[in-house]
Amino acid sequence: MTAELVRGQNHPLPHTRLDIRVSAGKPVVAAAALGDEGGRVQGAEWVAHPAQPALPGIEVSRQATADHLLAVDLNAVPASVHRVTVLLALPMGAGRPVRFGAVAAPFVSVGPPDGDEVVSYTVTGLDTESAVVALELYRRQGAWKVRAVGQGYAGGLAACLTDQGLDRAGEVAAVVQEAVEPGLSRTLGTPPPRSTEVRHNAAAAATTGDPGPSPEPGPASGTTSGPGPQPSDPAAPQPPAQTHGGPINYAHPRRQSAAPPPPPPAVPSAEPGRPPVPVAGDATGWSMEERLYNQVWGMFEDLARTTAAYRSAVDFADSRLDQELDRALSDPRGRLAGAGDPAREAARAKHEELTGRAREALDRDLAQLTAESEVVEPALPPAFARWDSPVWHGYRVPMEIPMALRLGDLHLPERSDLRIPMLVRLPLERGLWVDSGRGTSEAAVMLDEARLRALAMDTAVAHAARLLAVYPAGEFTVHVIDPAGSAARSLAPLMRSGVLDEPPAAGAQGVSAVLAKLTQRVDLVQMAVRGGAADALPPDLDTAQQLLIVNDFPHGFDDRAVTQLRYLADEGPAVGVHLLMVADREDASAYGPVLDPLWRSLLRITPVPDDHLADPWVQHAWTYEPPAVPEGSDVLGQVLAKVAEARRTWRR
């Protein structure tokens, strides 16, 4: 039975080999500090963190993710260590939460690698803190215990490490931030809050070799379970939060804090012992849209974890084979007249058996996920659907903003035909960068430079068209900067339909005018929100969400324009100004590291398949497939024509 600790409570640890699991609603940094008998951390070499993930008896994650597994062997820590403190910190950067009070309470559990958790602790009561001591393992009279701590620090990881007695803690915190920043810039996003139950135990299969039960459709991992306050009418919309008493509110109107209704019951399997038949919307949520969103994220997590279990099992089998072959070669008797051949054959047979069992478990899980995908894909609404989906034939301009937007598909090499929709929440929390450079993508290398740049702009227009299509009339405005006028062909669908209020800005003067206009808008809205004077905004201010498409950056940009663009990328999303940039990073190499924060603040996507995105659970490298409009189809033009007509009607 698991002991659920509260702050300050301790519990004995019957095991010395432990897995410490951390689950949070946003990517966090996990670290472990080793303390002496007085609890003091003697130096930077006593802290395990992403830049230094392994110490004797301790191993932590190398990235900031929403889920972590810290491996601990208390018998292997130095005798001088009397305390192992688990620290969590929010990574710093534009568009990321700066305090734990703005994210879901972190959940921490401790247990043996091959058994049930011994204790768990939900770190509640945090507000302005950006780092926290979650729990500590400590020696007491020759035995080890665990204590729930929950001590937060508004000064971040540096303040937390300073309180542990570490000198020059700020330098260690800076090293940690530098180590996790690249991973954060390529991570797809943050999963919905985890439920107390997972869809299937892929992680256990990785550690025990047991493939575990087949995955069953049920509550998606991205949903909330357990008791919670329920509104009198779950279908009724909740009143939006007010900002300093003013009418301007940029919070998503559909995000709820109470527990949503349970999912619909799964259809029973037609055959005993078989998993239930997949059902579209088989996840918790207030609406079918939210259920489908959570189900897609559940499928995403299932595929990530079951693949991690398979890869871990194969790595174990390979390592065991190498060890057994080394032992056979090191035995002098095995070198005489082939006497070691039976041992080598037995080792290879065992390797084939282990990898075969792992592949069998993977194939079973992939088959179930494929069946679920075949049911879910046709049920997706326009915001989640592919461009070739029949749902676009009956498209109508929506009356409210959807939860999320599909930016393409993701897949892994183990099953490249199993595609997971890449969904990001709306409003966009970070800008998008369509990379028009060759990079390391094999598909990009095969194309000439002009074709690749044209595809990149086509991809940007497809994203802009989808954003226009999923917002109500008058609630989304698109601006275009095309300094050299090189994107006329790609921009033709936007121009023909009339969804652009102004023609694309060209030349240095056009670049300056658009950037000045949007920068001023950000400044005005920020001042109004912070000062509680939203009613003082100019009456002609466009309060719709704004999207700025920038082609061929940094052509046509001077130093002032570059500074303004960086400002919009950092501050714009919070007040409804979003950036969609088409650029080859090599073209801006003359700026050196000055633009590094800009590239990191944007979600990089590509016009051709590329394996550069990471999931927030196990950091697999996923192949991204851009959204493709079917060849010869006019679906883009038809959808944009309806958007333009709805905009004209709204303005009358």
C-alpha positions as CSV (number, residue, x, y, z in Angstrom):
1,M,0.0,0.0,0.0
2,T,1.3,3.4,-0.9
3,A,1.7,6.0,1.9
4,E,0.5,9.4,0.8
5,L,2.7,11.9,2.6
6,V,1.9,15.4,3.6
7,R,4.4,18.2,4.1
8,G,6.9,17.3,6.9
9,Q,5.9,13.7,7.2
10,N,8.5,10.9,6.9
11,H,8.4,7.2,6.1
12,P,10.9,4.4,6.3
13,L,12.4,3.0,3.0
14,P,12.5,-0.8,2.9
15,H,14.5,-0.7,-0.3
16,T,17.9,0.9,-1.3
17,R,17.4,0.7,-5.1
18,L,14.7,3.2,-5.9
19,D,12.9,5.0,-8.7
20,I,11.8,8.5,-8.0
21,R,9.1,9.5,-10.4
22,V,8.1,13.1,-11.0
23,S,5.0,14.2,-12.9
24,A,4.2,17.9,-13.5
25,G,1.9,19.9,-15.7
26,K,4.8,21.7,-17.4
27,P,8.4,20.9,-18.2
28,V,10.5,21.1,-15.0
29,V,14.2,20.6,-14.2
30,A,14.9,17.7,-11.8
31,A,18.1,17.6,-9.8
32,A,19.5,15.8,-6.7
33,A,21.8,17.3,-4.2
34,L,24.0,15.2,-1.9
35,G,24.4,16.5,1.6
36,D,26.8,15.6,4.4
37,E,25.8,14.8,8.0
38,G,24.9,18.4,8.5
39,G,22.9,18.5,5.3
40,R,25.4,20.8,3.5
41,V,26.3,20.3,-0.1
42,Q,30.1,20.5,-0.3
43,G,30.5,21.6,-3.9
44,A,29.1,21.5,-7.4
45,E,30.3,18.0,-7.9
46,W,27.7,17.0,-5.2
47,V,24.7,18.0,-7.4
48,A,23.3,15.8,-10.1
49,H,21.6,17.9,-12.7
50,P,20.9,17.8,-16.5
51,A,24.5,19.0,-17.3
52,Q,25.9,16.4,-14.8
53,P,23.3,13.7,-14.7
54,A,25.2,10.9,-13.0
55,L,26.8,10.7,-9.6
56,P,27.7,7.6,-7.6
57,G,24.3,6.1,-6.8
58,I,22.3,8.9,-8.5
59,E,21.1,9.5,-12.0
60,V,18.7,12.2,-13.1
61,S,17.1,13.3,-16.4
62,R,19.2,15.2,-19.0
63,Q,16.3,17.5,-20.1
64,A,13.5,19.6,-18.6
65,T,10.3,17.5,-19.2
66,A,6.9,17.1,-17.6
67,D,7.8,13.6,-16.4
68,H,11.0,12.4,-14.8
69,L,12.5,9.2,-13.5
70,L,15.4,9.5,-11.1
71,A,17.3,6.3,-10.4
72,V,18.8,6.0,-6.9
73,D,21.0,3.3,-5.4
74,L,21.5,4.2,-1.8
75,N,24.1,1.5,-1.3
76,A,26.3,3.1,-4.0
77,V,26.3,6.7,-2.6
78,P,29.5,7.7,-0.8
79,A,29.6,7.0,2.9
80,S,30.0,10.7,3.6
81,V,26.5,11.3,2.1
82,H,23.7,11.4,4.6
83,R,21.0,13.2,2.6
84,V,19.8,13.1,-1.0
85,T,17.6,16.1,-1.7
86,V,15.3,16.1,-4.8
87,L,14.9,19.5,-6.3
88,L,12.5,20.7,-9.0
89,A,12.8,24.0,-10.8
90,L,11.0,25.8,-13.7
91,P,13.3,26.6,-16.6
92,M,13.5,30.3,-17.4
93,G,12.6,31.8,-20.8
94,A,10.0,33.7,-22.7
95,G,6.5,32.1,-22.8
96,R,7.2,29.7,-19.9
97,P,5.6,29.8,-16.4
98,V,7.7,31.7,-13.9
99,R,6.0,30.3,-10.7
100,F,4.7,27.0,-9.6
101,G,1.4,28.6,-8.6
102,A,0.6,28.9,-12.3
103,V,1.1,25.2,-13.1
104,A,-0.3,21.9,-11.8
105,A,1.0,20.8,-8.4
106,P,4.0,18.4,-9.0
107,F,3.5,14.8,-8.0
108,V,6.4,12.7,-6.7
109,S,6.5,9.0,-5.9
110,V,9.2,6.7,-4.5
111,G,9.4,2.9,-4.9
112,P,11.6,0.0,-6.1
113,P,12.2,-0.3,-9.8
114,D,10.4,-3.6,-10.0
115,G,7.5,-2.9,-7.6
116,D,4.8,-0.7,-6.4
117,E,5.6,2.8,-5.1
118,V,6.2,3.0,-1.4
119,V,5.3,6.7,-0.8
120,S,3.9,9.5,-2.9
121,Y,3.7,13.3,-2.3
122,T,1.8,16.0,-4.1
123,V,3.7,19.3,-3.6
124,T,0.9,21.7,-2.9
125,G,0.7,25.2,-1.5
126,L,3.2,26.8,-3.9
127,D,2.6,30.2,-5.4
128,T,5.4,32.6,-6.4
129,E,8.1,30.0,-6.1
130,S,10.0,28.8,-9.2
131,A,12.1,26.1,-7.4
132,V,11.2,23.7,-4.7
133,V,12.8,21.0,-2.5
134,A,10.2,18.2,-3.1
135,L,11.5,15.6,-0.8
136,E,14.7,14.2,0.8
137,L,16.1,10.8,1.5
138,Y,18.1,10.7,4.7
139,R,20.0,8.3,7.0
140,R,18.8,7.7,10.5
141,Q,20.4,5.2,12.8
142,G,21.8,3.2,9.9
143,A,18.6,3.1,7.9
144,W,17.2,5.3,5.2
145,K,13.9,7.3,5.4
146,V,12.1,9.7,3.1
147,R,10.6,13.0,4.1
148,A,8.1,15.2,2.2
149,V,9.6,18.7,2.3
150,G,7.8,21.1,-0.1
151,Q,10.0,24.1,0.6
152,G,9.7,26.6,-2.3
153,Y,12.0,29.4,-3.4
154,A,10.9,32.5,-5.3
155,G,14.6,33.0,-6.2
156,G,14.7,29.9,-8.4
157,L,17.2,27.1,-8.5
158,A,20.1,29.4,-7.5
159,A,18.3,30.3,-4.2
160,C,17.4,26.7,-3.6
161,L,21.0,25.5,-4.0
162,T,22.3,28.4,-1.9
163,D,20.0,27.3,0.9
164,Q,21.5,23.8,0.6
165,G,24.9,25.3,1.5
166,L,26.4,25.3,-2.0
167,D,28.8,28.1,-2.8
168,R,28.5,29.8,-6.2
169,A,25.0,28.3,-6.7
170,G,24.2,30.9,-9.3
171,E,26.9,29.4,-11.6
172,V,25.4,25.9,-11.3
173,A,21.9,27.2,-12.0
174,A,23.2,29.0,-15.1
175,V,24.9,25.7,-16.3
176,V,21.6,23.8,-15.8
177,Q,19.6,26.4,-17.7
178,E,22.1,26.3,-20.6
179,A,21.9,22.5,-20.6
180,V,18.1,22.2,-20.9
181,E,17.5,25.2,-23.2
182,P,18.2,23.3,-26.5
183,G,15.8,20.5,-25.5
184,L,13.1,23.0,-24.5
185,S,13.3,24.7,-27.9
186,R,12.6,21.4,-29.8
187,T,10.1,19.9,-27.4
188,L,6.6,19.7,-29.0
189,G,4.7,21.0,-26.0
190,T,3.3,20.3,-22.6
191,P,1.0,17.4,-22.1
192,P,-2.4,17.9,-20.3
193,P,-2.3,17.2,-16.6
194,R,-1.7,13.6,-15.9
195,S,-4.5,11.4,-14.4
196,T,-3.9,9.1,-11.5
197,E,-4.1,6.1,-13.9
198,V,-2.1,5.5,-17.0
199,R,-3.5,3.8,-20.1
200,H,-1.0,1.0,-19.9
201,N,2.2,0.3,-18.0
202,A,4.9,0.6,-20.7
203,A,7.4,1.9,-18.3
204,A,7.1,-1.3,-16.2
205,A,7.8,-3.4,-19.3
206,A,11.0,-1.6,-19.8
207,T,12.3,-2.4,-16.4
208,T,11.0,-5.8,-15.7
209,G,11.0,-7.4,-19.2
210,D,7.3,-8.1,-18.8
211,P,5.4,-6.8,-21.8
212,G,2.4,-6.0,-19.6
213,P,-1.2,-6.0,-20.6
214,S,-2.4,-4.8,-23.9
215,P,-3.4,-1.1,-24.0
216,E,-7.0,-0.5,-23.4
217,P,-8.8,2.6,-24.5
218,G,-9.8,4.5,-21.3
219,P,-9.2,7.8,-19.7
220,A,-6.4,9.5,-21.6
221,S,-3.3,10.3,-19.7
222,G,-3.9,13.9,-20.3
223,T,-7.1,14.0,-18.3
224,T,-7.9,14.7,-14.7
225,S,-9.5,12.1,-12.5
226,G,-10.7,11.9,-9.0
227,P,-13.2,14.0,-7.1
228,G,-13.4,17.6,-7.7
229,P,-15.9,20.5,-7.6
230,Q,-18.6,20.1,-10.2
231,P,-20.6,22.9,-11.7
232,S,-24.3,22.6,-11.6
233,D,-24.4,22.3,-15.4
234,P,-21.2,20.8,-16.9
235,A,-22.2,21.9,-20.4
236,A,-22.6,25.6,-19.3
237,P,-19.7,27.9,-20.2
238,Q,-17.8,29.3,-17.3
239,P,-17.4,33.0,-16.9
240,P,-14.0,34.2,-18.0
241,A,-11.5,35.5,-15.5
242,Q,-11.3,39.3,-15.3
243,T,-8.0,41.1,-15.6
244,H,-7.8,43.9,-13.0
245,G,-11.5,44.5,-13.5
246,G,-11.2,45.4,-17.2
247,P,-13.0,43.7,-20.1
248,I,-9.8,42.6,-21.9
249,N,-9.0,38.9,-21.2
250,Y,-6.6,36.8,-23.1
251,A,-7.1,33.6,-21.2
252,H,-8.6,30.7,-23.1
253,P,-12.4,30.8,-22.5
254,R,-12.7,27.0,-22.7
255,R,-10.1,26.0,-20.1
256,Q,-11.7,24.7,-16.9
257,S,-10.3,24.2,-13.5
258,A,-12.9,21.7,-12.1
259,A,-12.8,18.0,-12.9
260,P,-14.6,17.3,-16.3
261,P,-17.3,14.6,-16.7
262,P,-16.1,11.0,-17.1
263,P,-15.6,9.6,-20.6
264,P,-18.3,7.5,-22.3
265,P,-18.1,3.8,-21.5
266,A,-15.9,1.9,-23.9
267,V,-17.5,-0.6,-26.2
268,P,-16.8,-4.1,-24.9
269,S,-14.6,-6.5,-26.8
270,A,-16.4,-8.9,-29.1
271,E,-14.1,-11.7,-27.9
272,P,-13.1,-12.5,-24.2
273,G,-9.6,-11.6,-23.4
274,R,-9.3,-9.0,-26.2
275,P,-8.9,-5.3,-25.5
276,P,-12.1,-3.2,-25.9
277,V,-13.0,-1.8,-29.3
278,P,-11.6,1.7,-29.6
279,V,-14.1,4.6,-29.4
280,A,-13.6,8.1,-30.6
281,G,-13.7,10.5,-27.7
282,D,-12.9,7.8,-25.2
283,A,-11.3,10.3,-22.7
284,T,-12.6,12.7,-20.1
285,G,-13.6,16.2,-21.0
286,W,-16.3,18.8,-21.0
287,S,-17.0,18.4,-24.7
288,M,-16.3,16.0,-27.5
289,E,-13.6,18.4,-28.8
290,E,-11.8,18.2,-25.4
291,R,-12.3,14.4,-25.2
292,L,-10.7,14.0,-28.6
293,Y,-7.9,16.4,-27.7
294,N,-7.1,14.4,-24.6
295,Q,-7.4,11.1,-26.5
296,V,-4.9,12.2,-29.1
297,W,-2.5,13.2,-26.3
298,G,-3.1,9.8,-24.7
299,M,-2.2,8.1,-27.9
300,F,0.9,10.2,-28.2
301,E,2.0,9.3,-24.8
302,D,1.2,5.6,-25.3
303,L,3.3,5.5,-28.4
304,A,6.2,7.3,-26.8
305,R,6.2,5.0,-23.7
306,T,5.6,1.7,-25.5
307,T,8.5,2.5,-27.9
308,A,10.7,3.5,-25.0
309,A,9.9,0.1,-23.4
310,Y,10.8,-1.7,-26.6
311,R,14.1,0.2,-27.1
312,S,15.0,-0.4,-23.5
313,A,14.4,-4.1,-23.8
314,V,16.5,-4.3,-26.9
315,D,19.3,-2.3,-25.3
316,F,19.2,-4.7,-22.4
317,A,19.3,-7.7,-24.7
318,D,22.3,-6.3,-26.6
319,S,24.2,-5.5,-23.4
320,R,23.6,-9.0,-22.1
321,L,24.8,-10.5,-25.3
322,D,28.0,-8.5,-25.3
323,Q,28.7,-9.5,-21.7
324,E,28.1,-13.2,-22.3
325,L,30.2,-13.2,-25.4
326,D,33.0,-11.4,-23.5
327,R,32.9,-14.0,-20.8
328,A,33.0,-16.8,-23.4
329,L,36.1,-15.2,-25.1
330,S,37.8,-14.6,-21.7
331,D,37.6,-18.3,-20.8
332,P,40.8,-19.9,-22.1
333,R,39.0,-23.3,-22.4
334,G,36.6,-21.7,-24.8
335,R,39.3,-21.1,-27.3
336,L,40.3,-24.8,-27.8
337,A,38.7,-26.7,-30.6
338,G,35.5,-24.6,-30.6
339,A,34.6,-25.5,-27.0
340,G,33.1,-22.0,-26.5
341,D,30.7,-22.3,-29.5
342,P,27.8,-23.7,-27.4
343,A,28.1,-20.8,-25.0
344,R,28.1,-18.3,-27.8
345,E,25.2,-19.9,-29.5
346,A,23.2,-20.0,-26.3
347,A,23.9,-16.3,-25.8
348,R,22.7,-15.4,-29.3
349,A,19.6,-17.6,-28.8
350,K,18.8,-15.8,-25.6
351,H,19.3,-12.5,-27.3
352,E,16.9,-13.5,-30.1
353,E,14.3,-14.7,-27.5
354,L,14.5,-11.4,-25.6
355,T,14.3,-9.1,-28.6
356,G,11.5,-11.3,-30.1
357,R,9.4,-11.0,-27.0
358,A,10.0,-7.2,-26.9
359,R,9.0,-6.9,-30.6
360,E,5.9,-9.0,-30.0
361,A,4.8,-6.7,-27.1
362,L,5.5,-3.7,-29.3
363,D,3.6,-5.0,-32.2
364,R,0.6,-5.8,-30.0
365,D,0.6,-2.2,-28.6
366,L,1.1,-0.7,-32.1
367,A,-1.8,-2.7,-33.5
368,Q,-4.1,-1.4,-30.7
369,L,-2.9,2.2,-31.3
370,T,-3.4,1.8,-35.0
371,A,-7.0,0.6,-34.5
372,E,-7.6,3.6,-32.2
373,S,-6.1,6.0,-34.7
374,E,-8.4,4.6,-37.5
375,V,-11.4,5.4,-35.3
376,V,-10.2,8.8,-34.0
377,E,-8.9,10.4,-37.2
378,P,-12.3,10.5,-39.0
379,A,-14.0,12.0,-35.9
380,L,-11.6,15.0,-35.6
381,P,-13.1,18.5,-36.0
382,P,-11.6,20.9,-38.6
383,A,-9.1,22.4,-36.2
384,F,-7.7,18.8,-35.6
385,A,-8.2,17.3,-39.0
386,R,-5.9,16.8,-42.0
387,W,-6.5,18.9,-45.1
388,D,-7.8,15.8,-46.9
389,S,-10.4,15.1,-44.3
390,P,-14.1,15.1,-45.5
391,V,-14.9,17.4,-42.6
392,W,-13.6,20.4,-44.7
393,H,-16.3,19.8,-47.3
394,G,-18.9,20.9,-44.8
395,Y,-16.8,23.6,-43.2
396,R,-18.5,26.6,-41.6
397,V,-16.8,29.5,-39.9
398,P,-16.9,28.6,-36.2
399,M,-18.6,30.7,-33.5
400,E,-16.0,30.1,-30.8
401,I,-12.2,29.4,-30.6
402,P,-11.2,25.7,-30.5
403,M,-8.9,24.2,-27.9
404,A,-6.1,23.4,-30.2
405,L,-4.7,23.4,-33.7
406,R,-3.1,20.7,-35.8
407,L,0.3,21.6,-37.1
408,G,1.1,18.3,-38.8
409,D,1.8,14.7,-37.9
410,L,4.4,12.9,-35.9
411,H,5.7,9.3,-36.2
412,L,8.5,7.1,-35.0
413,P,10.6,4.7,-37.2
414,E,9.2,1.6,-35.4
415,R,5.9,2.2,-37.3
416,S,6.1,5.1,-39.7
417,D,2.6,4.7,-41.0
418,L,1.1,5.3,-37.5
419,R,0.7,9.1,-37.4
420,I,-0.1,11.0,-34.3
421,P,-1.8,14.5,-34.9
422,M,0.5,17.2,-33.7
423,L,-1.9,19.4,-31.6
424,V,-0.9,22.7,-30.0
425,R,-3.1,24.7,-27.7
426,L,-4.7,27.9,-28.7
427,P,-4.0,30.8,-28.4
428,L,-0.5,30.0,-29.4
429,E,1.9,30.1,-26.5
430,R,5.0,30.5,-28.7
431,G,5.7,31.6,-32.2
432,L,6.4,29.3,-35.1
433,W,9.5,29.1,-37.3
434,V,9.3,27.3,-40.6
435,D,12.9,26.4,-41.3
436,S,13.7,27.0,-45.0
437,G,17.3,25.8,-44.6
438,R,18.7,22.4,-45.4
439,G,19.8,21.5,-41.9
440,T,20.3,17.8,-41.4
441,S,17.1,16.6,-43.1
442,E,17.7,14.1,-45.9
443,A,14.5,15.3,-47.6
444,A,15.7,18.9,-47.5
445,V,19.2,18.1,-48.9
446,M,17.6,16.5,-51.9
447,L,15.8,19.7,-52.9
448,D,17.4,22.8,-54.5
449,E,17.4,26.0,-52.4
450,A,14.7,27.8,-54.4
451,R,12.3,24.9,-54.2
452,L,12.9,24.4,-50.4
453,R,12.2,28.1,-49.8
454,A,9.0,28.0,-51.8
455,L,7.8,24.9,-49.9
456,A,8.6,26.6,-46.6
457,M,6.4,29.6,-47.5
458,D,3.6,27.2,-48.8
459,T,3.7,25.6,-45.4
460,A,3.5,28.9,-43.6
461,V,0.4,29.9,-45.7
462,A,-1.2,26.6,-45.0
463,H,-0.8,27.2,-41.2
464,A,-2.1,30.8,-41.5
465,A,-5.1,29.5,-43.5
466,R,-5.9,27.0,-40.8
467,L,-5.6,29.6,-38.1
468,L,-8.0,31.9,-40.0
469,A,-10.4,29.0,-40.5
470,V,-10.7,28.0,-36.9
471,Y,-11.2,31.4,-35.4
472,P,-14.6,33.2,-35.4
473,A,-15.0,36.0,-37.9
474,G,-13.2,39.1,-36.9
475,E,-11.1,37.5,-34.2
476,F,-8.0,36.8,-36.2
477,T,-5.9,39.2,-38.3
478,V,-3.0,38.3,-40.5
479,H,-0.1,40.6,-41.5
480,V,2.6,39.7,-44.0
481,I,6.2,41.0,-44.4
482,D,7.7,39.9,-47.7
483,P,10.6,42.3,-48.1
484,A,11.7,41.2,-51.6
485,G,8.3,40.2,-52.9
486,S,9.6,36.7,-53.5
487,A,6.5,34.9,-51.9
488,A,3.9,36.1,-54.3
489,R,3.0,32.7,-55.6
490,S,2.7,31.1,-52.1
491,L,0.7,34.1,-50.9
492,A,-1.8,33.9,-53.8
493,P,-4.5,32.0,-51.8
494,L,-4.5,34.6,-49.1
495,M,-4.5,37.5,-51.6
496,R,-7.2,36.1,-53.9
497,S,-9.6,35.3,-51.1
498,G,-9.3,38.8,-49.6
499,V,-8.6,37.7,-46.0
500,L,-5.6,40.1,-45.8
501,D,-6.6,43.6,-44.7
502,E,-3.4,45.0,-46.2
503,P,-1.1,43.8,-49.0
504,P,2.2,42.2,-48.0
505,A,4.7,44.8,-46.7
506,A,7.8,45.1,-49.0
507,G,11.1,46.9,-48.7
508,A,12.8,48.2,-45.5
509,Q,10.1,50.9,-45.2
510,G,7.3,48.4,-45.2
511,V,9.1,46.2,-42.7
512,S,9.5,49.1,-40.4
513,A,5.9,50.2,-40.6
514,V,4.4,46.8,-39.8
515,L,6.8,46.1,-36.9
516,A,6.2,49.6,-35.4
517,K,2.4,49.1,-35.6
518,L,2.5,45.7,-33.9
519,T,5.1,46.8,-31.3
520,Q,2.9,49.7,-30.4
521,R,-0.1,47.4,-30.0
522,V,1.8,45.1,-27.6
523,D,2.9,48.1,-25.6
524,L,-0.6,49.5,-25.3
525,V,-2.3,46.3,-24.3
526,Q,0.5,45.5,-21.8
527,M,0.1,48.9,-20.2
528,A,-3.7,48.6,-20.2
529,V,-3.7,45.1,-18.6
530,R,-1.1,45.9,-16.0
531,G,-2.7,49.2,-15.1
532,G,-6.3,47.9,-15.0
533,A,-7.3,50.4,-17.6
534,A,-8.4,48.3,-20.5
535,D,-11.3,50.7,-21.3
536,A,-8.7,53.4,-22.1
537,L,-7.4,51.6,-25.2
538,P,-7.8,53.5,-28.4
539,P,-11.2,52.8,-30.0
540,D,-9.6,51.9,-33.3
541,L,-7.3,49.2,-31.8
542,D,-7.8,45.8,-33.4
543,T,-8.5,43.5,-30.4
544,A,-8.4,40.4,-32.5
545,Q,-5.5,37.9,-32.3
546,Q,-2.7,39.1,-34.6
547,L,-0.4,36.8,-36.7
548,L,2.7,38.3,-38.4
549,I,4.1,36.2,-41.2
550,V,7.7,37.1,-42.0
551,N,9.3,35.7,-45.1
552,D,13.0,35.6,-45.9
553,F,14.3,36.9,-42.6
554,P,16.6,38.8,-42.1
555,H,16.4,40.3,-45.6
556,G,15.1,43.9,-45.3
557,F,15.7,44.0,-41.5
558,D,18.0,46.5,-39.9
559,D,19.2,46.3,-36.3
560,R,16.2,48.2,-35.0
561,A,13.8,45.9,-36.9
562,V,15.6,42.8,-35.6
563,T,15.2,44.2,-32.0
564,Q,11.5,44.8,-32.6
565,L,11.0,41.3,-34.0
566,R,12.7,39.8,-30.9
567,Y,10.4,41.9,-28.7
568,L,7.3,40.6,-30.5
569,A,8.5,37.0,-30.2
570,D,9.0,37.4,-26.5
571,E,6.2,39.6,-25.4
572,G,3.6,39.3,-28.2
573,P,2.0,35.9,-27.4
574,A,0.8,37.0,-23.9
575,V,-1.2,39.8,-25.5
576,G,-2.4,38.2,-28.7
577,V,0.4,38.9,-31.2
578,H,2.0,35.8,-32.7
579,L,4.9,35.3,-35.0
580,L,5.1,32.9,-38.0
581,M,8.6,33.2,-39.4
582,V,10.0,31.6,-42.6
583,A,13.8,31.7,-42.4
584,D,17.1,29.9,-42.9
585,R,19.1,30.3,-39.8
586,E,22.3,30.4,-41.8
587,D,21.1,33.6,-43.5
588,A,21.2,35.3,-40.1
589,S,24.6,33.9,-39.0
590,A,26.1,37.4,-39.2
591,Y,24.2,38.3,-36.0
592,G,26.0,35.5,-34.1
593,P,24.6,34.6,-30.7
594,V,22.5,37.7,-30.5
595,L,19.6,35.9,-32.2
596,D,20.0,32.6,-30.3
597,P,17.1,33.6,-27.9
598,L,14.9,34.3,-30.8
599,W,15.4,30.9,-32.4
600,R,14.9,29.1,-29.1
601,S,11.7,31.0,-28.4
602,L,10.1,29.7,-31.5
603,L,8.7,26.2,-32.2
604,R,10.7,25.0,-35.2
605,I,8.8,23.1,-37.9
606,T,9.9,22.2,-41.4
607,P,8.4,22.1,-44.9
608,V,9.7,18.5,-45.4
609,P,9.8,15.5,-43.1
610,D,12.4,15.9,-40.4
611,D,13.1,14.2,-37.1
612,H,13.8,17.2,-34.9
613,L,10.9,17.4,-32.4
614,A,10.9,15.7,-29.0
615,D,8.0,14.5,-26.8
616,P,7.7,15.8,-23.3
617,W,7.9,12.3,-21.6
618,V,10.9,10.4,-22.9
619,Q,12.4,12.8,-25.4
620,H,12.2,10.6,-28.5
621,A,13.2,12.2,-31.7
622,W,9.9,12.3,-33.7
623,T,9.7,12.7,-37.4
624,Y,7.5,15.7,-38.2
625,E,5.3,15.6,-41.3
626,P,4.1,19.1,-42.4
627,P,0.4,19.6,-43.3
628,A,0.0,18.7,-46.9
629,V,-2.9,20.1,-49.0
630,P,-3.9,17.3,-51.5
631,E,-2.4,17.8,-54.9
632,G,-5.0,19.4,-57.3
633,S,-7.4,20.2,-54.4
634,D,-8.8,23.6,-53.9
635,V,-9.7,23.0,-50.3
636,L,-7.5,25.9,-49.2
637,G,-9.2,28.4,-51.6
638,Q,-12.7,27.2,-50.7
639,V,-12.1,27.5,-46.9
640,L,-10.5,30.9,-47.3
641,A,-13.4,32.1,-49.4
642,K,-15.8,31.3,-46.6
643,V,-13.6,33.0,-44.1
644,A,-13.5,36.1,-46.2
645,E,-17.2,36.2,-46.7
646,A,-17.8,35.8,-42.9
647,R,-15.4,38.7,-42.3
648,R,-17.3,40.9,-44.7
649,T,-20.6,40.0,-43.1
650,W,-19.1,40.7,-39.6
651,R,-18.0,44.2,-40.6
652,R,-21.4,45.3,-42.0
